[in-house]
Amino acid sequence: MNLESNKNNRPSFSSRSGFLFSTLGVAIGTGNIWRFPRILAQNGGHLGSGAFLISWLLFLFIWSIPLIIAEYALGRKSRSGAIGTFTSLTGKKKAWMGGFIAFVSAGITFYYAVVVGWCFFYFFKMLTGPLPVSSNEAFSIWNSFQSSAWPSVFHAAALMLGIGAIWKGVSSIEKLNSRMIPILLGILFLALVHTLTLPSSFIGIKYLFTPEWIQLMDAQIWLEALTQNAWDTGAGWGLLLTYATYMDKQQPIVKNALITGTGNNIVSLIAGIVIFGSVFSILKTDMGMSQPEILNVLRSSGPASTGLTLIWIPQLFAKMEFGPLFAILFFFGLSIAGFSSLISMLELQTRILIDRGVTRRFALLLVGVICFLLGIPSAHSLTFFANQDFVWGIALVISGSFIAYAAVSCGCPTLRNEEILMNNLDIKLGAYWDVLIKYFVPLGAIILLFWWFLLSATTYTANESFDPFKPYSIMTCLFQWSIAFFLLNYFNQRLGKTAFRQDEE
């Protein structure tokens, strides 16, 4: 592959399509197919999940896409990872902010690799064994897997394959995503078509899109919607910023951000339709359950509905013609989705170490070992797993605020003129973006977090809000975040000494 080089002689994506497939690989992952349906199930009302969808879609346009634009502009301008970006664009004293973004991404990577391992396991299970034809069989597969050593084995396999996939840098990332993402989209489309043909599936789809308006007065709905949208799109993670360091100056930033954000949310909606349609069809048609009973099942499929996709999708395909083939394809697609996002997370951590003067090979090995060791607790304790998903998912709100701070420090009008408006074929981004980045993102984050803290302390988790060892308490968030802030501030001076090593291809 003939790679174009930027002004620092750094390799870059060879084409816009290669870049877009790679960024869609960041955005489209298990967050769409595994996490989104379970968050919908947890936050749906008696009438439907439409209120959550409304807030989720709103945050796409006023939070995620503006932040994606900022990440693309900042990454291309700095040509370095999260820490290097803050060091070069906001000053060495603010290097800890980039460090926090990397810390949050790393915290998610530790348990995300476990999820990718789950996907690999189910792909091989569908490939080598019969499909479960009942809920008892499906739960038995899930429970047997969780009680064995296999979660760690597949966790390690996911990391080893991920490290191998990005061993050669951006060229291998581009090649992989250019092949994997079209396959994934094709598989999802087939799953959608089959779901729409199932009896009673439209009852589940109707529930999915029906709003219960009173829920919009609930702070938790808004926080979960914002967190999920950040989780979905990759906004605020620093992942897209990292890929943008390999973006050439001819790329239209605004158009790319719109494709990344809206394309991701469309995939999430398709996944939601497939899961809700299949579960309602199976439980109503075959088992005669009422809607309240079905909703109870949706919300109790493992801690925080962890097993929702893994338990119900095999049963969907068991009742289809050519079901085993479609099950294999679906879990192959799910594995692709998770893997494409995992390699971007590994690349973020690797890019930071390379910026500090470490060779790519040593950085990859170090990242792989640390991610494996720190992911073991999540692999064998679903309670610990759910806690980490809760703590670092909410922390994405803070990370997004830090991305906005970096853009404001550069000067939003300056960043627009120098990095965004330079392409005459791009959408002309107006000053409204400056307002969203400068005021809405930081103030919205503060208001939403404070609102949620207040209601959690008085209503949601009133009896355990200040116990750091309770998985969904306020204090567990504050305790773990404070450790990150303390370490990053303590080592801030060292973080600011970034070497900006030339990457090897």
C-alpha positions as CSV (number, residue, x, y, z in Angstrom):
1,M,0.0,0.0,0.0
2,N,1.3,3.4,-0.9
3,L,0.7,5.5,2.1
4,E,0.6,9.3,2.0
5,S,2.8,11.0,4.6
6,N,2.0,14.1,6.6
7,K,4.3,17.0,7.3
8,N,6.0,15.0,10.1
9,N,6.6,12.1,7.7
10,R,4.0,10.0,9.6
11,P,2.1,7.3,7.7
12,S,-1.5,8.2,7.0
13,F,-4.6,6.5,5.7
14,S,-4.3,5.9,2.0
15,S,-7.9,6.9,1.1
16,R,-11.0,8.6,2.6
17,S,-12.9,5.3,2.4
18,G,-10.1,3.6,4.3
19,F,-10.3,6.3,7.0
20,L,-14.1,6.1,7.2
21,F,-14.2,2.3,7.4
22,S,-11.7,2.6,10.2
23,T,-13.5,5.2,12.1
24,L,-16.8,3.3,11.7
25,G,-14.9,0.4,13.1
26,V,-14.2,2.5,16.2
27,A,-17.9,3.6,16.5
28,I,-19.6,0.4,15.4
29,G,-18.8,-2.3,18.0
30,T,-20.4,-4.4,20.7
31,G,-21.6,-1.1,22.2
32,N,-24.2,-1.1,19.4
33,I,-25.1,-4.8,19.3
34,W,-24.5,-5.9,22.9
35,R,-24.6,-2.8,25.1
36,F,-27.3,-0.7,23.4
37,P,-30.1,-3.2,23.6
38,R,-29.4,-4.0,27.3
39,I,-29.3,-0.2,28.1
40,L,-32.6,0.2,26.3
41,A,-34.0,-2.7,28.4
42,Q,-32.8,-1.2,31.6
43,N,-34.2,2.3,30.9
44,G,-37.5,1.5,29.2
45,G,-40.8,2.4,30.9
46,H,-44.0,0.3,31.1
47,L,-45.1,1.7,27.7
48,G,-41.8,1.8,25.8
49,S,-38.2,2.9,25.4
50,G,-39.0,5.9,23.2
51,A,-38.1,8.5,25.8
52,F,-34.6,7.1,26.0
53,L,-34.3,7.1,22.2
54,I,-35.3,10.7,22.1
55,S,-32.7,11.9,24.5
56,W,-30.1,9.5,22.9
57,L,-30.7,11.0,19.4
58,L,-30.7,14.5,20.8
59,F,-27.3,14.0,22.3
60,L,-26.0,12.6,19.0
61,F,-26.3,16.1,17.4
62,I,-25.5,18.4,20.4
63,W,-22.8,16.3,22.1
64,S,-21.3,13.4,20.1
65,I,-21.0,14.8,16.6
66,P,-19.6,18.2,17.8
67,L,-17.0,16.2,19.9
68,I,-16.2,13.9,17.0
69,I,-15.5,17.1,14.9
70,A,-13.3,18.4,17.7
71,E,-11.4,15.1,18.0
72,Y,-10.7,15.0,14.3
73,A,-9.5,18.6,14.2
74,L,-7.3,18.2,17.3
75,G,-5.8,14.9,16.3
76,R,-5.0,16.1,12.8
77,K,-3.5,19.4,14.1
78,S,-1.4,17.8,16.9
79,R,-0.4,14.6,15.1
80,S,0.0,12.9,18.4
81,G,-2.1,10.8,20.9
82,A,-4.3,12.1,23.7
83,I,-1.6,13.1,26.1
84,G,0.6,14.6,23.4
85,T,-2.4,16.6,22.0
86,F,-3.0,18.2,25.4
87,T,0.7,18.8,25.9
88,S,1.3,20.5,22.6
89,L,-2.0,22.4,22.3
90,T,-3.0,23.3,25.9
91,G,0.4,23.3,27.6
92,K,2.4,20.8,29.7
93,K,0.4,21.6,32.9
94,K,-2.7,20.2,31.3
95,A,-1.1,16.9,30.2
96,W,-3.0,15.1,33.0
97,M,-6.3,15.9,31.1
98,G,-5.1,13.9,28.1
99,G,-3.9,11.3,30.6
100,F,-7.4,11.0,32.1
101,I,-8.9,10.5,28.6
102,A,-6.4,7.7,28.1
103,F,-7.1,6.3,31.6
104,V,-10.8,6.1,31.0
105,S,-10.3,4.5,27.6
106,A,-7.9,2.0,29.2
107,G,-10.4,1.2,32.0
108,I,-13.0,0.4,29.3
109,T,-10.5,-1.6,27.3
110,F,-9.8,-4.0,30.2
111,Y,-13.4,-5.2,30.3
112,Y,-14.2,-4.6,26.7
113,A,-11.6,-7.2,25.7
114,V,-13.6,-9.6,27.9
115,V,-16.8,-8.8,25.9
116,V,-14.9,-9.5,22.6
117,G,-13.9,-12.8,24.1
118,W,-17.5,-13.6,24.8
119,C,-18.3,-12.9,21.1
120,F,-15.5,-15.2,20.0
121,F,-16.8,-18.0,22.3
122,Y,-20.3,-17.7,21.0
123,F,-19.1,-17.7,17.4
124,F,-17.2,-21.0,18.0
125,K,-20.2,-22.4,19.9
126,M,-22.6,-21.6,17.0
127,L,-20.0,-23.1,14.6
128,T,-19.5,-26.4,16.5
129,G,-22.7,-27.1,18.3
130,P,-26.5,-27.1,18.0
131,L,-28.5,-23.9,18.7
132,P,-30.3,-23.7,22.1
133,V,-34.1,-24.1,21.5
134,S,-35.2,-23.0,24.9
135,S,-34.4,-20.3,27.5
136,N,-33.1,-22.9,29.9
137,E,-30.6,-24.2,27.3
138,A,-29.5,-20.7,26.5
139,F,-29.0,-19.7,30.1
140,S,-27.2,-23.0,30.7
141,I,-24.6,-22.2,28.0
142,W,-24.1,-18.7,29.4
143,N,-23.8,-19.9,33.0
144,S,-21.5,-22.8,32.3
145,F,-19.2,-20.5,30.3
146,Q,-19.1,-17.9,33.1
147,S,-18.3,-20.5,35.8
148,S,-15.3,-21.9,33.8
149,A,-11.8,-20.7,32.9
150,W,-12.9,-20.0,29.4
151,P,-13.6,-16.2,29.9
152,S,-9.9,-15.6,30.6
153,V,-8.8,-17.8,27.7
154,F,-11.0,-16.0,25.2
155,H,-10.1,-12.6,26.8
156,A,-6.4,-13.4,26.1
157,A,-7.2,-14.6,22.6
158,A,-9.0,-11.3,21.8
159,L,-6.0,-9.3,23.0
160,M,-3.4,-11.4,21.2
161,L,-5.4,-11.1,17.9
162,G,-5.8,-7.4,18.5
163,I,-2.1,-6.8,19.1
164,G,-1.3,-8.8,16.0
165,A,-3.8,-6.8,13.9
166,I,-2.2,-3.5,14.6
167,W,1.4,-4.7,14.7
168,K,2.3,-2.8,11.5
169,G,0.3,0.3,12.4
170,V,-2.2,2.3,10.3
171,S,-1.8,0.2,7.1
172,S,-3.0,-3.0,8.8
173,I,-5.7,-1.1,10.6
174,E,-7.0,0.3,7.3
175,K,-6.9,-3.0,5.5
176,L,-8.7,-4.9,8.2
177,N,-11.5,-2.4,8.7
178,S,-12.1,-2.0,4.9
179,R,-12.9,-5.7,4.8
180,M,-14.6,-6.2,8.2
181,I,-17.1,-3.3,8.3
182,P,-18.9,-4.1,5.0
183,I,-19.2,-7.7,6.0
184,L,-20.7,-6.7,9.4
185,L,-23.2,-4.3,7.8
186,G,-24.3,-7.0,5.4
187,I,-24.9,-9.5,8.2
188,L,-26.8,-7.0,10.3
189,F,-29.1,-6.3,7.3
190,L,-29.8,-10.0,6.9
191,A,-30.7,-10.3,10.6
192,L,-33.0,-7.3,10.4
193,V,-34.9,-8.7,7.4
194,H,-35.4,-12.0,9.2
195,T,-36.5,-10.4,12.4
196,L,-39.2,-8.4,10.5
197,T,-40.7,-11.7,9.2
198,L,-41.2,-13.2,12.7
199,P,-44.7,-13.3,14.3
200,S,-45.3,-10.7,17.0
201,S,-41.9,-9.0,16.3
202,F,-43.6,-5.7,15.6
203,I,-45.0,-5.7,19.2
204,G,-41.4,-5.5,20.4
205,I,-40.5,-2.9,17.8
206,K,-43.5,-0.8,18.8
207,Y,-42.4,-1.0,22.4
208,L,-38.9,0.1,21.4
209,F,-40.2,3.3,19.7
210,T,-43.1,4.2,22.0
211,P,-42.2,7.1,24.4
212,E,-43.2,7.3,28.0
213,W,-43.0,11.1,28.3
214,I,-42.7,11.3,32.1
215,Q,-39.3,9.5,31.8
216,L,-37.8,12.7,30.3
217,M,-38.1,14.2,33.8
218,D,-35.7,11.5,35.1
219,A,-32.0,12.5,35.3
220,Q,-30.9,8.9,35.0
221,I,-32.5,8.6,31.6
222,W,-30.5,11.6,30.3
223,L,-27.2,10.5,31.8
224,E,-27.7,6.9,30.5
225,A,-28.6,8.4,27.1
226,L,-25.5,10.6,27.0
227,T,-23.2,7.8,28.3
228,Q,-24.6,5.4,25.7
229,N,-24.2,7.9,22.9
230,A,-20.6,8.5,23.9
231,W,-20.1,4.7,24.2
232,D,-21.8,4.2,20.8
233,T,-20.0,6.8,18.8
234,G,-16.6,6.8,20.5
235,A,-17.0,10.5,21.2
236,G,-14.7,11.7,24.1
237,W,-12.7,8.5,24.2
238,G,-9.7,9.9,22.3
239,L,-10.0,7.0,19.9
240,L,-11.1,9.1,16.9
241,L,-8.5,11.7,17.9
242,T,-5.8,8.9,17.7
243,Y,-7.0,7.8,14.2
244,A,-7.1,11.5,13.1
245,T,-3.4,11.7,13.6
246,Y,-3.2,9.6,10.5
247,M,-5.7,11.8,8.6
248,D,-4.5,13.9,5.6
249,K,-5.4,17.5,5.1
250,Q,-7.7,16.8,2.2
251,Q,-10.2,14.9,4.4
252,P,-13.5,16.7,5.0
253,I,-13.9,16.7,8.8
254,V,-17.5,17.6,9.2
255,K,-18.8,15.2,6.6
256,N,-16.7,12.4,8.1
257,A,-18.0,13.2,11.6
258,L,-21.6,13.1,10.3
259,I,-21.0,9.8,8.6
260,T,-19.3,8.3,11.7
261,G,-22.0,9.5,14.1
262,T,-25.2,8.9,12.2
263,G,-23.9,5.6,10.6
264,N,-23.2,4.4,14.1
265,N,-26.6,5.3,15.5
266,I,-28.4,3.6,12.6
267,V,-26.5,0.4,13.3
268,S,-27.6,0.7,17.0
269,L,-31.2,1.1,16.0
270,I,-31.0,-1.9,13.7
271,A,-29.5,-4.0,16.6
272,G,-32.3,-2.8,18.9
273,I,-34.9,-3.8,16.4
274,V,-33.3,-7.2,16.0
275,I,-33.0,-7.9,19.7
276,F,-36.4,-6.5,20.9
277,G,-38.2,-8.0,17.9
278,S,-36.8,-11.5,18.4
279,V,-37.3,-11.5,22.2
280,F,-40.9,-10.4,22.0
281,S,-41.6,-12.9,19.1
282,I,-40.1,-15.9,21.0
283,L,-41.6,-15.2,24.4
284,K,-45.0,-14.1,23.2
285,T,-45.6,-16.6,20.4
286,D,-43.9,-19.7,21.8
287,M,-44.3,-19.2,25.5
288,G,-47.4,-17.0,25.8
289,M,-45.8,-14.4,28.0
290,S,-47.5,-11.0,28.6
291,Q,-45.7,-7.8,28.0
292,P,-44.8,-7.2,31.7
293,E,-43.4,-10.7,31.9
294,I,-41.3,-10.2,28.7
295,L,-40.0,-6.9,30.0
296,N,-39.0,-8.6,33.2
297,V,-37.0,-11.2,31.2
298,L,-35.3,-8.4,29.2
299,R,-34.2,-6.7,32.3
300,S,-33.0,-9.8,34.1
301,S,-30.8,-11.5,31.5
302,G,-27.6,-11.4,33.6
303,P,-26.4,-8.4,35.7
304,A,-27.5,-5.2,33.9
305,S,-28.9,-7.5,31.1
306,T,-25.4,-8.6,30.3
307,G,-26.5,-11.8,28.6
308,L,-29.4,-10.3,26.6
309,T,-27.8,-10.5,23.1
310,L,-26.0,-13.7,23.9
311,I,-29.0,-15.5,25.4
312,W,-31.8,-14.5,23.1
313,I,-30.2,-14.2,19.6
314,P,-29.3,-17.9,19.4
315,Q,-33.0,-18.7,20.1
316,L,-34.1,-16.3,17.4
317,F,-32.0,-18.2,14.8
318,A,-33.1,-21.6,16.2
319,K,-36.6,-20.8,15.0
320,M,-35.6,-19.7,11.5
321,E,-35.0,-21.6,8.3
322,F,-31.2,-22.0,7.8
323,G,-31.0,-20.8,11.5
324,P,-27.6,-22.3,12.3
325,L,-26.0,-20.6,9.3
326,F,-27.5,-17.2,10.3
327,A,-26.4,-17.7,13.9
328,I,-22.8,-18.3,12.7
329,L,-23.0,-15.2,10.5
330,F,-24.4,-13.1,13.3
331,F,-21.9,-14.0,15.9
332,F,-19.1,-13.6,13.3
333,G,-20.4,-10.1,12.7
334,L,-20.6,-9.4,16.4
335,S,-17.0,-10.6,16.8
336,I,-16.0,-8.3,13.9
337,A,-17.8,-5.4,15.6
338,G,-16.1,-5.9,18.9
339,F,-12.7,-6.6,17.4
340,S,-12.7,-3.5,15.2
341,S,-13.4,-1.3,18.2
342,L,-10.9,-3.2,20.4
343,I,-8.0,-2.5,18.0
344,S,-8.7,1.2,18.1
345,M,-8.5,1.1,21.9
346,L,-5.3,-0.8,21.8
347,E,-3.9,1.7,19.3
348,L,-4.8,4.6,21.5
349,Q,-2.7,3.2,24.4
350,T,0.1,2.2,22.0
351,R,0.2,5.6,20.4
352,I,0.7,7.3,23.8
353,L,3.7,5.0,24.5
354,I,5.1,5.6,21.1
355,D,4.8,9.4,21.6
356,R,6.9,8.9,24.7
357,G,9.7,7.3,22.7
358,V,8.8,3.6,23.1
359,T,9.1,1.4,20.0
360,R,5.8,0.1,18.6
361,R,6.5,-3.5,19.2
362,F,7.5,-3.0,22.9
363,A,4.5,-0.7,23.4
364,L,2.1,-3.3,21.9
365,L,3.4,-6.1,24.1
366,L,3.2,-3.9,27.2
367,V,-0.3,-2.8,26.5
368,G,-1.4,-6.4,25.8
369,V,0.0,-7.7,29.1
370,I,-1.5,-4.9,31.2
371,C,-4.9,-5.2,29.5
372,F,-4.9,-9.0,30.1
373,L,-4.0,-8.8,33.8
374,L,-6.3,-5.9,34.6
375,G,-9.2,-7.5,32.7
376,I,-9.1,-10.8,34.6
377,P,-11.4,-9.5,37.4
378,S,-14.1,-8.6,34.9
379,A,-13.7,-11.9,33.1
380,H,-14.6,-13.8,36.2
381,S,-17.0,-11.5,38.1
382,L,-20.0,-10.1,36.4
383,T,-20.6,-7.8,39.4
384,F,-17.1,-6.3,39.0
385,F,-17.6,-6.1,35.2
386,A,-20.9,-4.2,35.7
387,N,-19.2,-1.9,38.1
388,Q,-16.4,-1.0,35.7
389,D,-18.9,-0.5,32.9
390,F,-20.8,1.9,35.2
391,V,-17.8,3.8,36.5
392,W,-15.9,4.4,33.3
393,G,-19.0,4.7,31.1
394,I,-20.1,7.7,33.1
395,A,-16.5,9.0,33.1
396,L,-16.8,9.5,29.4
397,V,-18.9,12.6,30.2
398,I,-15.8,14.0,31.9
399,S,-13.6,13.0,29.0
400,G,-15.9,14.7,26.6
401,S,-15.6,17.9,28.6
402,F,-11.8,17.7,28.5
403,I,-11.9,17.3,24.7
404,A,-14.0,20.4,24.6
405,Y,-11.5,22.2,26.8
406,A,-8.7,21.4,24.4
407,A,-10.7,22.8,21.5
408,V,-11.5,26.0,23.5
409,S,-7.8,26.3,24.5
410,C,-6.8,26.3,20.8
411,G,-9.6,28.8,20.0
412,C,-12.7,27.3,18.4
413,P,-12.8,29.9,15.6
414,T,-9.0,29.3,14.9
415,L,-9.5,25.5,14.9
416,R,-12.5,25.9,12.5
417,N,-10.5,28.1,10.1
418,E,-7.3,26.1,10.2
419,E,-8.5,22.5,10.3
420,I,-12.2,22.4,9.4
421,L,-13.1,25.2,6.9
422,M,-10.0,24.7,4.8
423,N,-11.8,22.1,2.7
424,N,-14.1,23.8,0.2
425,L,-16.0,20.5,-0.4
426,D,-16.9,20.1,3.3
427,I,-20.0,21.3,5.0
428,K,-19.4,24.9,6.3
429,L,-19.4,24.6,10.0
430,G,-20.8,27.7,11.7
431,A,-20.2,29.5,15.0
432,Y,-22.9,27.3,16.6
433,W,-20.2,24.6,16.9
434,D,-18.1,27.0,19.0
435,V,-21.1,27.6,21.3
436,L,-21.7,23.9,21.7
437,I,-18.1,23.1,22.5
438,K,-17.4,26.2,24.6
439,Y,-20.6,26.3,26.7
440,F,-23.0,23.3,26.2
441,V,-20.6,20.4,26.6
442,P,-18.9,21.5,29.8
443,L,-22.0,23.1,31.4
444,G,-24.2,20.2,30.3
445,A,-21.8,17.7,31.8
446,I,-21.7,19.6,35.1
447,I,-25.5,20.0,35.4
448,L,-26.2,16.4,34.4
449,L,-23.6,14.9,36.8
450,F,-24.8,17.1,39.6
451,W,-28.4,16.3,38.9
452,W,-27.6,12.6,38.8
453,F,-25.5,12.7,42.0
454,L,-28.3,14.5,43.9
455,L,-31.0,12.0,42.8
456,S,-28.7,9.0,43.4
457,A,-28.0,10.2,46.9
458,T,-31.7,10.7,47.7
459,T,-33.6,8.2,45.5
460,Y,-31.8,5.7,43.3
461,T,-29.1,4.3,45.7
462,A,-30.0,6.3,48.8
463,N,-28.9,3.5,51.2
464,E,-25.5,2.8,49.6
465,S,-24.6,6.1,47.8
466,F,-21.5,6.6,49.9
467,D,-20.2,3.1,50.0
468,P,-17.3,2.8,47.5
469,F,-17.7,-1.0,47.4
470,K,-21.3,-0.9,46.1
471,P,-21.2,-1.4,42.3
472,Y,-23.7,1.4,41.4
473,S,-23.0,4.0,44.2
474,I,-21.8,7.5,43.7
475,M,-18.8,6.9,45.9
476,T,-17.5,4.0,43.7
477,C,-17.3,6.5,40.9
478,L,-15.7,9.2,42.9
479,F,-13.3,6.8,44.6
480,Q,-12.0,5.3,41.3
481,W,-12.0,8.6,39.5
482,S,-10.0,10.2,42.4
483,I,-7.3,7.5,42.1
484,A,-6.9,8.4,38.4
485,F,-6.8,12.1,39.1
486,F,-4.3,11.7,41.9
487,L,-1.9,9.6,39.9
488,L,-2.2,11.8,36.8
489,N,-1.6,15.0,38.7
490,Y,1.3,13.5,40.6
491,F,3.0,12.4,37.3
492,N,1.8,15.4,35.3
493,Q,5.4,16.7,34.7
494,R,6.5,13.4,33.3
495,L,3.4,13.1,31.2
496,G,4.3,16.4,29.6
497,K,7.7,15.2,28.4
498,T,6.5,13.6,25.2
499,A,9.1,12.4,22.7
500,F,6.8,12.2,19.6
501,R,8.7,9.2,18.3
502,Q,8.4,8.4,14.6
503,D,6.2,5.4,14.2
504,E,7.5,2.4,12.1
505,E,5.5,0.9,9.3
